[in-house]
Amino acid sequence: MLLIGQYDSPFVRRVAITLHLYGMAFTRDRTSVFAPEMARVTPLVRIPTLVLDDEESIFDSHAILDHLDEQVPPERALVPRSGPARRRVLRATLLATGGVEKAGAVVYERHLHAGACVSAEWVARCLGQIAGALAYLEREVQAPWLLGEKMTQADVSLGCLVFYLRLRLPEALPAGRYPAIEALVARCDALEAFRATLPAADEVMPQAGRATR
C-alpha cells in the first residue's frame, strides 16, 4: 500500500499510526498537498489518499480507516463493529477530528491572510469550538485509555489533535487545563506507532498566500 501525504497533517498521521498498530506494511509518498501533481491523485486535492495493492485509491482518512478496520478481526479493530461501543468511539473520534479541522481553520486564517484581514470573530469561534471538544473529551477520559481498557481510534485521533495543537496552535492547549488528556497523550506518544510517524523537518506549512487543505 502507498500512503500519500505529509505527517504534519493529523489526518495523514492518524492513518499511518493505524497502519503501524495493525502491522500493515506501507510506503509513503511525501508529495505536498500543495504540489500541482496532487490534483492527479485526488479530485478534491486533499490528503490523505491510500493506494491499495490493486491500485484502487481511497480518499479521506475516515474512509481509509473504515477500510483498514475491515481488514482485521473485530477484536483488533480500533472502532467496534456495531452498537453503543461503536457510537461512543465514533463520537469521541469525530470530536477530535473536528478539533483538528477548527485548529487548521485558525492556523490558515492567520497564515494566509494579512493581519488586518484576519477575522477575529472567526478565530474566536473556532477556538471556542476547540475548547468545547477538549472539555468534553477531558470528562470522558478513563484509564488507561479514553474509553476504558482498550485503545481505540478515539485515542489515536486525540493524540494527533494534541500534537497538532502543540505544533501549530499552542494557545488552544494551555498547560494543565486538560490533565487527563495530557496523561493519555503521553501514553500515546510512548508507542512506537506514534514515534514512527513524527513529521520530518521538511514537512512544513505552505508559503503564505497559498490555498489550504
N, C-alpha and C positions, 0 to 999 in steps of 0.2 A: 504494500500500500504506500501511497505517496500523500503526505500531508503538506498542503500549500498554505503558507502563512508564516508570519514572524511571531516570536514568543513575547514581544511586548504587547501583543493583543491577548487579553484574558480569554477570549473566545477560542483562539488557536491553542492557547496553553492548556485550557481545560480538556480539549480533545487529546492533546499529546499526553497529559498526565493520565487520562483514562486508558489510552493505548498502553502506556507503561504498566499501569496497575493490572491490566488484563494480560500482560505479557505478549502483546501482539506486535510483531515486527513491522517497522515502517521506516521510510526515508522521508526527508523533508526538503521541500523547495522553499527557500527563504526569499523568494521574489517579493518585493514590497507591493502592498495593495495599491500603491500609487503609481506603480510602473505601468506604462502603456499596454504591455502584453497581458496584464491581468484581465483586461476586457475579453480576452480569448479563453480565459479559464472559467469565468462565471459571468452570466449576463448582468448581475447586479454589481459586479466589480467589488465584491466583498470577500472577506476571509472569515473562517477557513473554508477550504474545499478539500475533501478526501477523495482521492482517485483510487478505486479498488483494483485488485489484480486483474479483473476482466475489463478494466479501463472505464467502467461506469464511474461518473463523478457524483458525489453527494455534496450539496451546498448547505451551509449554515450549521453551526455547532449543535443545535437542538436535533436536527435531522441526523447528523453524523452520530451523535451519541445514542440516539434511538436505535440506529443500525448496529452499533457496537454492542449494545446491551443484548440484542437478539442473538449475538454470536457466542454468548457464554451461558452456562447453566443458570437457572433462575436464582440459585443460592449465591452466585458470584456477582450477579448484576448489581450495579450501583443504583439502579432505580427498580423498585419492586414491580412485578408484572401487573398487579391489579390491587384494588381495594383501598382501604383507608391509608395503609402504609405508603402506597404509591402516591396518593394525593398529598400526604404530608411532605414527602421528599420533593415532589414537583413544586409545591407551594414555596418551600424554602429555597429551592434551586432558582425558581423564577424571581424571587425577591433579590437573590444575589446577582443574577444576570441583569435584572432591571437596574440594580445599583450600578453595575458596570456601564450600562447604557447612559445613565444620567451623569455618571462621572465623566464619561467620554464627551458628553454634550458640553459640560463645563470646560473641560480641557481644550476642546476645539473652538469653543466660543471665544476663549481668551487667546488662543494661539493663532487663529486665522483672521481675527478682526483687530483693527487698530483700537487702542484704548478707549477712545471716545465712542466707538461703535459697539462696544460690548454691552449687552443688555444686562443691567444689574438685576432687573426683575426676573429674567430667565435664569440667571445664575443662582439667585436666592431660592427660586422654586426648585431647581434641580438639587441643590444642597439640602433643602428640606426633605425632598423625596429620598435622598440617600440616607439621611439621618433616620427617617421613618423606617426604612428597610432594616438598617443596622439595629435599631432599638428593638424591633420585632424579633430579629434573629438572636439578639443577645438574650432575650427572655426565653427563647426556645432551646438554648444550648443545654444538653445533658452531658453526661460523662460516659465514655471518653469522647464521644462524637456528638455532632449536633443533635441527632435524633436518637441517641442511645448507644448500644454496644457496637453496632456495625457502621463502618464508614459508608457514606453514600455520595451520590453526585452532588448533594447539597453541600457537603464538606469541601469537595473539590472546587466547586464554583465559588463558595465563600472564600476559600483560600486564595483563589485567583483574584477575586474582588479586592481583598485586603492588600495583596501585593501591588495591584494597580493603583490603589489609593495611596499607598506609601510612596510609590514611584512618581505619580503624576499629580495627586491632589491630596497631600498630607493634611490639609486643613479640615478635611472631611472625617479624619480619624484621629481626634485628639488623644494623646497618650492617657491611658487609664479610664477612658469613658466606657469602653466596652471590654472589661476584663475577661469575661467568659469567651468572647470571640478571640481575643488575643491569645489566650491559653490554647484554644482549639487550633488556631492557625500555626502556633508554634509546633504542635504535633504534626500538622500537615507538612510544614517546612522541613521537618526532620526526615521525611520519607525520601527515598531515592527518586521516586517518580517526580517529586516537586523539584528536587535539586537538579535533576537532569534536564529540566525544561526552563531554566532561568534564561532570560534574553541575553544575547551577546551584546557587546558594546556597540556594534553597528546596527542593531535592531532598534531604531530610534523613530522619533516623531518626524513627520514630513516637514518640509520647509513651510514657513508661514505663507498663507495665501493659496494653499492647495486644498482641494476638496477632501472631506473626511470619509470615514467608513460608511 
